[in-house]
Amino acid sequence: MARAKGGEAKLIKATKALALEIRRRRLKALEGLIRRRLATVVESFYDIGEALTEILRRKLYAVGGHSSLEAYLTATKLIGIAQAMKLIAIVREVPREVALAAGPERSYALIGLAKATPEPDSAAELIASGTVAGQPAAKAPVRAITAAAKAERAKRPKTAAAKERDKADAALVKGVRALLRASGLGAGVVSADGDEVRVVLTREQAERAIAGGV
């Protein structure tokens, strides 16, 4: 009886080890795909998004000892976290052929517009038949789509959470501007939008920063 139990324990251990190895190999395969596709990201962004979605859905990052997708991406430097989240959102919201026709940036911008509008149109529906600033959504400039989404969000009454977010964004922008001035660069154009903070410098400011080692 003891021998039988010992054999069963070994079998369970071997099965678990095999399952772990299969997951580890799948993670490596997906990681390799992403690295190859990054060289041609314009054409392959959807493949990258699908690979990232699988890593997230199946929690494959855990086989490497990482606690989250973000921790895995930070450790491997595979792709930026913000870009990864964009590609995952595109895969979740927009069918492949539709997304490939619109491109990654436009597809992601239209996801934001779809969420901002009161009508229940999806990003895929907007791309297929919607219009933005008098143009077909599938061909509209990303800047115009982003502006339309911002205008739609501005129409909504702000919640307490939204007001707190605006306050935090304003404080962040103020802090970055102060950092620029302290670095001797002067005031740049700074904006905060979700997880991104954008800083626009003049050519003269950039050259001064490089010369000064800032």
DRENLUM-471181 format. One line per 4 residues: for each residue x, y, z of N, C-alpha, C. Coordinates in Angstrom, 2 decimals, decimal comma. Layout:
residues N
X Y Z X Y Z X Y Z  ...
//
This chain:
residues 214
0,83 -1,22 0,00 0,00 0,00 0,00 0,86 1,26 0,00  1,90 1,25 0,85 2,80 2,41 0,92 3,50 2,62 -0,41  3,89 1,45 -1,04 4,57 1,55 -2,33 3,65 2,14 -3,39  2,36 1,76 -3,34 1,38 2,27 -4,30 1,18 3,77 -4,14
1,10 4,19 -2,88 0,93 5,63 -2,62 2,15 6,41 -3,07  3,32 5,83 -2,87 4,54 6,50 -3,31 4,58 6,64 -4,81  4,14 5,60 -5,53 4,10 5,67 -6,99 3,10 6,69 -7,47  1,96 6,79 -6,78 0,93 7,77 -7,15 1,45 9,20 -6,95
2,16 9,41 -5,85 2,71 10,74 -5,56 3,73 11,13 -6,63  4,55 10,16 -7,05 5,53 10,45 -8,09 4,86 10,80 -9,41  3,76 10,07 -9,71 3,03 10,33 -10,95 2,42 11,72 -10,95  1,84 12,10 -9,80 1,25 13,43 -9,68 2,32 14,50 -9,85
3,46 14,28 -9,21 4,56 15,24 -9,29 5,07 15,36 -10,73  5,19 14,21 -11,41 5,67 14,21 -12,80 4,66 14,91 -13,72  3,37 14,69 -13,45 2,32 15,32 -14,27 2,36 16,84 -14,11  2,52 17,27 -12,86 2,59 18,72 -12,61 3,82 19,33 -13,27
4,94 18,61 -13,19 6,18 19,11 -13,79 6,03 19,21 -15,31  5,35 18,21 -15,91 5,13 18,23 -17,35 4,23 19,39 -17,75  3,17 19,60 -16,98 2,24 20,71 -17,26 2,96 22,05 -17,17  3,82 22,18 -16,15 4,58 23,41 -15,98 5,53 23,63 -17,15
6,18 22,57 -17,60 7,11 22,66 -18,72 6,37 23,04 -20,00  5,19 22,49 -20,20 4,39 22,84 -21,38 4,04 24,31 -21,37  3,63 24,81 -20,21 3,29 26,24 -20,08 4,52 27,12 -20,30  5,67 26,66 -19,75 6,91 27,42 -19,91 7,31 27,49 -21,40
7,17 26,36 -22,10 7,51 26,34 -23,52 6,57 27,22 -24,32  5,28 27,23 -23,93 4,31 28,07 -24,64 4,63 29,55 -24,43  5,00 29,90 -23,21 5,38 31,29 -22,94 6,56 31,70 -23,80  7,58 30,83 -23,89 8,76 31,14 -24,69 8,40 31,27 -26,17
7,48 30,42 -26,63 7,06 30,49 -28,03 6,36 31,80 -28,32  5,48 32,22 -27,41 4,75 33,47 -27,59 5,70 34,66 -27,50  6,65 34,58 -26,57 7,65 35,64 -26,44 8,47 35,77 -27,72  8,86 34,63 -28,29 9,61 34,66 -29,55 8,79 35,25 -30,67
7,50 34,91 -30,72 6,62 35,47 -31,76 6,55 36,98 -31,65  6,37 37,46 -30,41 6,28 38,91 -30,21 7,56 39,61 -30,65  8,71 39,05 -30,28 9,97 39,69 -30,66 10,14 39,71 -32,18  9,74 38,63 -32,86 9,85 38,59 -34,33 8,90 39,59 -34,97
7,68 39,64 -34,45 6,67 40,51 -35,05 6,95 41,99 -34,79  7,66 42,30 -33,71 7,96 43,70 -33,40 8,77 44,36 -34,52  9,49 43,55 -35,26 10,27 44,08 -36,38 9,37 44,57 -37,51  8,16 44,03 -37,57 7,19 44,45 -38,59 5,86 44,77 -37,91
5,92 45,61 -36,88 4,77 45,83 -36,02 3,57 46,41 -36,76  3,78 47,17 -37,81 2,66 47,75 -38,54 1,76 46,67 -39,10  2,36 45,60 -39,61 1,59 44,51 -40,19 1,22 43,44 -39,18  1,97 43,35 -38,11 1,81 42,21 -37,20 1,28 42,59 -35,83
0,77 43,79 -35,66 0,36 44,22 -34,33 -0,76 43,33 -33,76  -1,62 42,81 -34,62 -2,72 41,99 -34,12 -2,20 40,66 -33,59  -1,20 40,09 -34,27 -0,58 38,85 -33,78 0,05 39,08 -32,40  0,70 40,22 -32,25 1,32 40,55 -30,97 0,24 40,68 -29,90
-0,85 41,37 -30,25 -1,96 41,52 -29,31 -2,56 40,20 -28,89  -2,71 39,28 -29,85 -3,25 37,96 -29,53 -2,30 37,18 -28,61  -1,00 37,27 -28,87 -0,02 36,59 -28,03 -0,05 37,14 -26,60  -0,10 38,46 -26,49 -0,15 39,09 -25,17 -1,44 38,73 -24,44
-2,54 38,67 -25,19 -3,83 38,31 -24,60 -3,79 36,89 -24,04  -3,14 35,98 -24,76 -3,03 34,60 -24,26 -2,16 34,54 -23,01  -1,06 35,28 -23,03 -0,18 35,30 -21,85 -0,96 35,81 -20,63  -1,78 36,84 -20,85 -2,57 37,41 -19,76 -3,69 36,47 -19,33
-4,44 35,94 -20,30 -5,60 35,09 -19,98 -5,19 33,81 -19,25  -4,11 33,19 -19,73 -3,67 31,92 -19,14 -2,66 32,11 -18,00  -2,34 33,38 -17,71 -1,38 33,71 -16,65 -0,05 32,99 -16,87  0,38 32,94 -18,12 1,64 32,26 -18,42 2,84 32,98 -17,83
2,69 34,27 -17,53 3,79 35,01 -16,92 4,21 34,40 -15,58  3,29 33,66 -14,95 3,58 33,09 -13,63 4,65 32,00 -13,68  4,78 31,32 -14,84 5,78 30,23 -14,91 7,20 30,77 -14,82  7,35 32,06 -15,09 8,67 32,67 -14,96 8,86 33,34 -13,60
7,89 33,14 -12,70 7,99 33,70 -11,37 7,49 35,13 -11,27  6,73 35,58 -12,27 6,22 36,96 -12,25 4,80 37,00 -11,71  4,48 38,04 -10,98 3,18 38,14 -10,31 2,09 38,70 -11,22  2,46 39,33 -12,31 1,48 39,94 -13,20 2,08 40,12 -14,58
1,22 40,44 -15,54 1,71 40,71 -16,89 2,65 41,91 -16,88  2,27 42,93 -16,11 3,10 44,14 -16,03 4,50 43,81 -15,49  4,56 42,98 -14,46 5,86 42,60 -13,89 6,68 41,81 -14,91  6,02 40,94 -15,65 6,69 40,13 -16,68 7,26 41,03 -17,78
6,46 41,98 -18,26 6,91 42,87 -19,33 8,05 43,77 -18,87  7,97 44,20 -17,62 9,03 45,05 -17,08 10,34 44,27 -16,99  10,26 43,02 -16,57 11,47 42,20 -16,40 12,08 41,80 -17,74  11,23 41,45 -18,70 11,73 40,97 -19,99 12,00 42,09 -20,98
11,44 43,28 -20,69 11,56 44,41 -21,62 11,08 44,01 -23,03  10,06 43,18 -23,05 9,53 42,66 -24,30 8,84 43,75 -25,11  7,99 44,52 -24,43 7,24 45,60 -25,06 6,76 46,51 -23,94  6,58 47,79 -24,22 6,12 48,71 -23,20 4,73 48,32 -22,68
4,51 48,55 -21,39 3,24 48,14 -20,78 2,06 48,87 -21,42  2,19 50,18 -21,63 1,08 50,94 -22,22 0,74 50,42 -23,62  1,78 50,15 -24,42 1,55 49,63 -25,77 0,93 48,24 -25,72  1,37 47,43 -24,78 0,81 46,08 -24,63 -0,68 46,16 -24,31
-1,06 47,05 -23,40 -2,47 47,19 -23,03 -3,30 47,67 -24,21  -2,74 48,53 -25,04 -3,45 48,99 -26,24 -3,73 47,83 -27,18  -2,71 47,02 -27,43 -2,86 45,90 -28,36 -3,84 44,86 -27,82  -3,82 44,62 -26,52 -4,77 43,68 -25,92 -6,19 44,22 -26,07
-6,36 45,53 -25,85 -7,69 46,14 -25,99 -8,20 46,01 -27,42  -7,31 46,19 -28,39 -7,71 46,06 -29,80 -8,19 44,65 -30,10  -7,45 43,66 -29,63 -7,83 42,26 -29,87 -9,18 41,95 -29,23  -9,43 42,51 -28,07 -10,69 42,25 -27,36 -11,87 42,96 -28,02
-11,63 44,10 -28,62 -12,73 44,94 -29,09 -12,95 44,94 -30,60  -11,92 44,64 -31,37 -12,01 44,81 -32,82 -11,59 43,53 -33,54  -12,40 43,02 -34,47 -12,01 41,83 -35,25 -10,73 42,08 -36,05  -9,99 41,01 -36,32 -8,70 41,11 -36,98 -8,72 41,93 -38,27
-9,56 41,53 -39,23 -9,53 42,18 -40,54 -9,90 43,66 -40,43  -10,84 43,96 -39,54 -11,26 45,35 -39,34 -10,10 46,16 -38,75  -9,43 45,58 -37,77 -8,31 46,28 -37,13 -7,14 46,47 -38,08  -6,85 45,45 -38,89 -5,75 45,56 -39,84 -6,01 46,65 -40,87
-7,29 46,80 -41,26 -7,63 47,83 -42,23 -7,49 49,23 -41,64  -7,85 49,36 -40,37 -7,81 50,68 -39,73 -6,44 51,03 -39,18  -5,65 50,01 -38,81 -4,35 50,27 -38,20 -4,46 50,33 -36,69  -3,35 50,11 -35,96 -3,41 50,03 -34,50 -3,81 51,32 -33,81
-3,23 52,44 -34,20 -3,51 53,69 -33,50 -4,95 54,14 -33,72  -5,43 54,03 -34,96 -6,81 54,42 -35,25 -7,80 53,48 -34,57  -7,50 52,18 -34,58 -8,37 51,21 -33,91 -8,49 51,53 -32,43  -7,36 51,81 -31,80 -7,38 52,09 -30,36 -8,11 53,40 -30,08
-7,90 54,40 -30,93 -8,59 55,68 -30,74 -10,10 55,50 -30,88  -10,53 54,65 -31,80 -11,96 54,42 -32,00 -12,56 53,61 -30,85  -11,76 52,79 -30,19 -12,24 52,12 -28,99 -12,58 53,17 -27,92  -11,69 54,15 -27,78 -11,93 55,23 -26,83 -13,16 56,04 -27,18
-13,36 56,30 -28,48 -14,53 57,07 -28,92 -15,81 56,27 -28,68  -15,77 54,97 -28,97 -16,95 54,12 -28,76 -17,36 54,11 -27,29  -16,38 54,07 -26,41 -16,69 54,05 -24,97 -17,18 55,41 -24,48  -16,78 56,47 -25,18 -17,15 57,82 -24,75 -18,55 58,23 -25,21
-19,02 57,63 -26,30 -20,32 58,02 -26,85 -21,46 57,32 -26,13  -22,62 57,99 -26,00 -23,75 57,38 -25,31 -24,38 56,23 -26,08  -24,28 56,26 -27,43 -24,83 55,17 -28,22 -24,00 53,91 -28,00  -24,64 52,73 -28,08 -23,93 51,48 -27,80 -23,12 50,95 -28,99
-22,62 51,84 -29,85 -21,80 51,38 -30,98 -20,46 50,85 -30,47  -20,01 49,78 -31,08 -18,69 49,25 -30,76 -17,67 49,92 -31,67  -16,39 49,72 -31,34 -15,33 50,26 -32,20 -15,42 49,65 -33,60  -15,76 48,35 -33,67 -15,87 47,69 -34,97 -16,99 48,30 -35,80
-18,10 48,65 -35,15 -19,22 49,28 -35,87 -18,84 50,68 -36,35  -18,11 51,40 -35,50 -17,65 52,74 -35,90 -16,74 52,65 -37,12  -15,83 51,70 -37,11 -14,91 51,55 -38,24 -15,66 51,16 -39,50  -16,68 50,31 -39,35 -17,42 49,82 -40,51 -18,32 50,87 -41,13
-19,00 51,66 -40,29 -20,00 52,58 -40,86 -20,07 53,95 -40,19  -19,24 54,20 -39,19 -19,32 55,48 -38,49 -18,57 56,60 -39,20  -18,82 57,81 -38,76 -18,11 58,98 -39,29 -17,53 59,79 -38,13  -16,44 60,45 -38,40 -15,79 61,32 -37,42 -15,39 62,60 -38,14
-15,90 63,73 -37,67 -15,59 65,03 -38,28 -15,90 65,02 -39,79  -17,01 64,38 -40,14 -17,44 64,36 -41,54 -16,70 63,39 -42,43  -15,85 62,55 -41,83 -15,08 61,58 -42,61 -15,41 60,16 -42,15  -15,24 59,16 -43,04 -15,42 57,78 -42,58 -14,48 57,49 -41,42
-14,99 56,88 -40,37 -14,18 56,62 -39,18 -12,94 55,80 -39,50  -13,05 54,88 -40,46 -11,92 54,02 -40,82 -10,77 54,78 -41,44  -11,02 56,01 -41,91 -9,99 56,82 -42,56 -9,70 58,12 -41,80  -10,47 58,41 -40,77 -10,32 59,68 -40,05 -8,96 59,74 -39,35
-8,36 60,93 -39,28 -7,09 61,07 -38,56 -7,26 60,72 -37,08  -6,24 60,11 -36,51 -6,29 59,72 -35,10 -6,54 60,94 -34,22  -5,93 62,06 -34,57 -6,11 63,28 -33,78 -7,57 63,70 -33,75  -8,27 63,58 -34,88 -9,67 63,95 -34,94 -10,53 63,01 -34,11
-10,19 61,73 -34,13 -10,93 60,73 -33,34 -10,73 61,00 -31,85  -9,50 61,28 -31,46 -9,20 61,56 -30,06 -9,93 62,81 -29,59  -9,96 63,83 -30,45 -10,66 65,07 -30,11 -12,16 64,83 -29,96  -12,72 63,98 -30,83 -14,15 63,67 -30,76 -14,48 62,94 -29,46
-13,60 62,01 -29,07 -13,81 61,28 -27,82 -13,73 62,22 -26,62  -12,78 63,14 -26,67 -12,63 64,11 -25,58 -13,86 65,00 -25,48  -14,40 65,41 -26,64 -15,59 66,25 -26,65 -16,80 65,50 -26,08  -16,90 64,21 -26,41 -18,01 63,40 -25,89 -17,92 63,25 -24,38
-16,69 63,02 -23,89 -16,52 62,86 -22,44 -16,81 64,16 -21,71  -16,51 65,29 -22,36 -16,75 66,59 -21,73 -18,24 66,87 -21,54  -19,08 66,22 -22,33 -20,53 66,44 -22,23 -21,12 65,77 -21,00  -20,43 64,78 -20,49 -20,96 64,03 -19,36 -20,72 64,79 -18,05
-21,70 64,72 -17,13 -21,45 65,30 -15,80 -20,35 64,52 -15,10  -19,43 65,24 -14,51 -18,27 64,57 -13,90 -18,62 63,97 -12,55  -18,14 62,75 -12,36 -18,31 62,09 -11,07 -17,22 62,59 -10,11  -17,38 62,23 -8,85 -16,37 62,62 -7,86 -15,01 62,01 -8,21
-15,04 60,76 -8,72 -13,79 60,10 -9,09 -13,13 60,81 -10,26  -13,94 61,26 -11,23 -13,40 61,98 -12,39 -12,79 63,31 -11,96  -13,44 63,98 -11,03 -12,91 65,25 -10,54 -11,57 65,04 -9,82  -11,49 63,95 -9,05 -10,24 63,64 -8,36 -9,13 63,31 -9,35
-9,51 62,62 -10,44 -8,53 62,26 -11,47 -8,03 63,52 -12,17  -8,94 64,44 -12,46 -8,54 65,70 -13,09 -7,60 66,49 -12,18  -7,90 66,45 -10,89 -7,06 67,15 -9,91 -5,67 66,53 -9,87  -5,62 65,19 -9,89 -4,34 64,48 -9,87 -3,56 64,76 -11,15
-4,26 64,78 -12,30 -3,60 65,07 -13,58 -2,99 66,47 -13,57  -3,76 67,43 -13,04 -3,28 68,81 -13,00 -2,03 68,92 -12,12  -2,05 68,21 -10,99 -0,88 68,22 -10,09 0,32 67,58 -10,76  0,08 66,51 -11,52 1,17 65,81 -12,21 1,77 66,71 -13,29
0,92 67,37 -14,06 1,40 68,28 -15,11 2,21 69,41 -14,49  1,71 69,96 -13,38 2,42 71,04 -12,69 3,79 70,57 -12,22  3,85 69,34 -11,68 5,11 68,80 -11,20 6,12 68,58 -12,31  5,65 68,07 -13,46 6,55 67,84 -14,59 7,07 69,17 -15,13
6,21 70,17 -15,19 6,65 71,49 -15,65 7,70 72,07 -14,71  7,51 71,90 -13,42 8,49 72,39 -12,45 9,82 71,66 -12,62  9,74 70,36 -12,91 10,96 69,57 -13,13 11,70 70,06 -14,37  10,96 70,40 -15,42 11,58 70,93 -16,64 12,28 72,25 -16,36
11,61 73,10 -15,62 12,22 74,41 -15,30 13,45 74,22 -14,43  13,37 73,31 -13,46 14,51 73,06 -12,57 15,70 72,48 -13,33  15,41 71,80 -14,43 16,47 71,21 -15,25 17,06 72,22 -16,23  16,52 73,44 -16,20 17,03 74,49 -17,08 16,47 74,44 -18,48
15,39 73,67 -18,68 14,82 73,54 -20,03 13,71 74,54 -20,31  13,21 75,17 -19,26 12,10 76,09 -19,46 10,79 75,31 -19,52  9,72 76,01 -19,85 8,40 75,38 -19,87 8,17 74,63 -21,17  7,86 73,35 -21,06 7,47 72,58 -22,23 5,97 72,40 -22,25
5,48 71,82 -23,30 4,05 71,53 -23,39 3,83 70,16 -22,74  3,10 70,15 -21,63 2,90 68,92 -20,86 1,41 68,62 -20,78  1,05 67,36 -20,99 -0,35 66,94 -20,85 -0,40 65,55 -20,27  -1,45 65,28 -19,51 -1,65 63,96 -18,91 -2,96 63,39 -19,43
-2,91 62,14 -19,90 -4,10 61,49 -20,44 -4,07 60,01 -20,07  -4,84 59,65 -19,06 -4,86 58,26 -18,62 -3,52 57,85 -18,05  -2,92 56,80 -18,62 -1,64 56,29 -18,14 -0,45 56,98 -18,80  -0,71 57,94 -19,68 0,38 58,57 -20,42 0,54 60,03 -20,03
1,81 60,47 -19,96 2,13 61,88 -19,77 2,98 62,30 -20,96  2,54 63,29 -21,70 3,26 63,72 -22,90 3,97 65,04 -22,64  5,23 65,09 -23,07 6,04 66,30 -22,95 6,56 66,66 -24,33  6,26 67,86 -24,78 6,71 68,34 -26,09 7,70 69,48 -25,87
8,93 69,29 -26,37 9,98 70,30 -26,26 10,27 70,89 -27,63  10,74 72,11 -27,65 11,20 72,69 -28,90 12,54 72,05 -29,26  12,95 72,21 -30,50 14,24 71,67 -30,91 15,36 72,28 -30,08  15,24 73,57 -29,81 16,27 74,26 -29,03 16,35 73,67 -27,62
15,20 73,40 -27,02 15,19 72,81 -25,69 15,83 71,42 -25,68  15,49 70,62 -26,70 16,05 69,27 -26,79 17,57 69,31 -26,96  18,05 70,22 -27,81 19,49 70,34 -28,01 20,20 70,81 -26,75  19,53 71,70 -26,02 20,11 72,19 -24,76 20,17 71,07 -23,73
19,13 70,23 -23,72 19,10 69,10 -22,78 20,23 68,11 -23,07  20,45 67,84 -24,38 21,51 66,91 -24,77 22,88 67,49 -24,43  23,06 68,76 -24,71 24,35 69,40 -24,43 24,66 69,45 -22,95  23,58 69,62 -22,14 23,78 69,72 -20,71 23,73 68,39 -20,00
23,47 67,32 -20,75 23,40 66,00 -20,15 22,21 65,80 -19,25  21,11 66,53 -19,52 19,92 66,43 -18,68 19,22 65,12 -18,97
//
